[in-house]
């Protein structure tokens, strides 16, 4: 049985939207296809009238800095992200998250937009975008608009974007500046390429005194963002954990931050990941690994991604 009847390769966003409109809700957007095509082959998604391949749209394949913000096309692959110097320096957590997705073959075709569009709370790229305070541009036949990244999720695998009529075209966020650092860590089963048991991304900002002192543990954290997942039906921040550490040093506030995170989240038992008790314990492990790393990057101004697969 054919999984699709027509295959379109638009050169512009407007042309892509026109193809979607032409099929009146019976078409789907495809870029890398590492999720969608498998789900269709396995019968989890029904056949469609058409696939609209957006990898030929130059605007959606670009990485650029514009008015102080990094703009990242939704069809940029994970391999492109890992190899981007500007992202290595100014969005290190995103490079680390995209660098551990699948294997090289998957990363060469899978895209950040597809990672977000799939709307899973465990998506590694999404976890990093949350702490970068990213926005997504969504295009329709009526125009384009920017949306906070967390507003795109309605539930596990349920996107607020209608992928039969709308396109996620790009993402934007501020890169890290002086006194800012990010990090991403995850825990997965040891069989190699597998689902993450739990993942954590953090962004921290310290004041000038902390940078001059050169001691990450003692530097006062002016602000921070934490995203841990999957711990709820949609990706989410950890506001209680953030509040417990904001305005304090890591040496003084890390224990309280960990306690707050354990209190505000209740990971469920998953036969594909781990038990609830084990995953709750891993919240502490991830925070104690990621926060000092991000803080060191904020103090030193250097960013060398860890655990990235090339």
Secondary structure, DSSP 4 states (H G I P E B T S, - for coil): --SEEEEE--SSHHHHHHHHHHTTT-EEEESS-TTHHHHHHTTSS--EEEEEE-TT-GGGG-EEEETTEEEEETT-BHHHHHH-HHHHHH-HHHHHHHTTSS-HHHHTT-BHHHHHHTT-TT-HHHHHHHHTT-EEEEEETTEEEEEEGGGGEEETTEESS-TTT-EEEEEEEEPP-TTEEEEEEEEE-TTSS--EEEEEEEEEEE-HHHHHHT-TTTSBEEEEEEEEESSSSS--B-HHHHHHHTTSBHHHHHHHHHHHHHHH--PPP-TTS--HHHHHHHHHHHHHHHHHHHHHHHHH-----SS---
